[in-house]
Amino acid sequence: MAAITTDCPRVDQDLADWNFNQNPHPTMEEWRAMGPVVYNSRHDRYMVMSYRNCGRVLAKTEEFNSHASVEFFKALFGGITMEALDSPRHDEMRGVWAYAFQRDTLEAQRDMIAGVVAARMDPFVERVRSGEVVDAIPNMTRGIPTLVIADMLGIDADMHQQFSAWSDAMGAITEGFLDPSPHGAKLLADGAAATKALNQHIAEAIVKRRNAGKAGTDLISRMVYDPFSLSMEEQEIIASNTQLVFAGNETTAKLLAWTLVALAQHPDQRRALAADRSLIPQAFEEVHRWASLAQSSAPRHACSEDSRIGGVLIPNGAEVMPLLGAANRDPERWESPQEFDIFRPKRQHLGFGYGMHVCLGLNLARLEGHIWLDQLLDKLPEYELAETIDYGRSFSLRGPLAVPICVR
C-alpha cells in the first residue's frame, strides 16, 4: 500500500455492494462535493470524479500509467496486450488493427451486421408480440456483438455460443477483483478458466492461419501476417485476440441492454426517436453518457513524485480510479447531467475512454448500435419493462442482469 496523502478525504465504500450498485450516482455526487480526489480505504484507491480530472489521469501517462497493472491484464486476457502498455509499442500494436476499425472501412460490414441483428431480433420480437415476457439479453442483445466479432475474426459459427459464455465469465473478473468474498474468488476462478479456454481456441486458430500460408481478410490473419507480429511474443498475439473477443462482446452487449432500459424509462423520447431516425446517433451517445456501463476505467497508477489531481498529491505507486460514470454526469460539463435527454447538445463523453487507450472498437460499437436501434424502432416501437431492473454487483462494467420486455 502506498502512503496516504493527508489532504485527501476518505471513504470506506465496497464498490461490489449490491445496494450501492443499484444506483451509485447519488453516492458519487456526495464524493464529488468532498473534493477533486477521494481515497477509498476499502479498495486502497484514489477515486476521481470530474470530467476534466478523469481525462487528465487517462491522458497524462507520464504521471499516471498502467505499468503496475500488468497482472490485472494478464488475469483478464492471459497475457500482455496494448491496454497494459503506455509506450510507443502500444501504438504499433494498436496499428495492426487500426485500419479495420476505421469508420469508413467498417461500412463494408454493414450488411453482415444488419443480417446478424435481424436474425437475433426477429424471433425475439415475434415472441414479445405474441404476449410473452422475454428477457432481451440472452434472447437478443447478448448474441449480436458475439456474432459480429466472431465473423470478423473468422471463427466458425458453431463456436459463437461458446464465445459468449467465455466472454461473460471473463467480464465477471472485474467484479471479482473488487470482491474479497468467496463469491468474488469464484468469479476470478471461473474467469481464469474461461480466459484459458478462449486462449487455447485462439492459439489453435492462429496455427491454422499460419498453416494456410497466406493472409486472409479476418482479424486474426491481419495480426498473424502483419510485420509487427514478428516482434511479438506468441502469448501477446494470443492475448491480443482474446482481448478483441472480450471487448467486442461484453461492452457492446451491455450498451444495447442499457439502450432498451433507457428508452423504456423515457417513452416520449423513444417515440420522438422512432419518428426521426436522424436522432439515433446522438441518442446512442446519450445512453452511453447517462448509463456509463464502464463506471471506472482500467487501473492507473501514479508514477512520479509529483502526480497531482486538482492540486492533491497522489503517492507514487498508488492506484488511481477515474470514475467515468461520475465524469459523464459532471455538472461543470453538462446541464442537468442526471437527466436522460437525447436532445442535449453534442459533447464528448468518456464512455469509450480517453487518450491513447480510447476504445479501438468504438466505431464498430456505434455501427452495431445504430443498425440495431433502427431495426428495433421498426419492429418493436412500443414496449415496456416487465420487471424492476437488477444491476447486480459489477461496478466496473455495470449493466442490467436481465431486461424482461413485454407489450401491453
Buried (B, 14 or more C-beta within 10 A) or exposed (E): EBEBBEEBBEBEBBBBBEEBBBEBBEBBBEBBEBBBBBBBEBBEBBBBBBBBBBBBBBBBBEBBBBEBBBEBBBBBBBBBBBBBBBEEBBEBBBEBBEEBBEEEEBEEBEEEBBBBBBEBBEEBBEBBEEEBBBBBBEBBBBBBBBBBBBBBBBBEEEBBBBBBEBBBBBBBBBBBBBBEEEBBEEBBEBBBEBBEBBBEBBBEBBEEBEEEEEBBEBBBBBBBBBEEBEEBEEBBBBBBBBBBBBBBBBBBBBBBBBBBBBBBEBEEBBBBBBEEBEBBBBBBBBBBBBBBBBBBBBBBBBBEEEBBBEEBBBBBEBBBBBBBBBBBBBEEBBEEBEEBBBEBEEEEBBBBBBBBBEBBBBBBBBBBBBBBBBBBBEBBBEBEBBEEBEBBBBBBBBBBEBBBBBBE
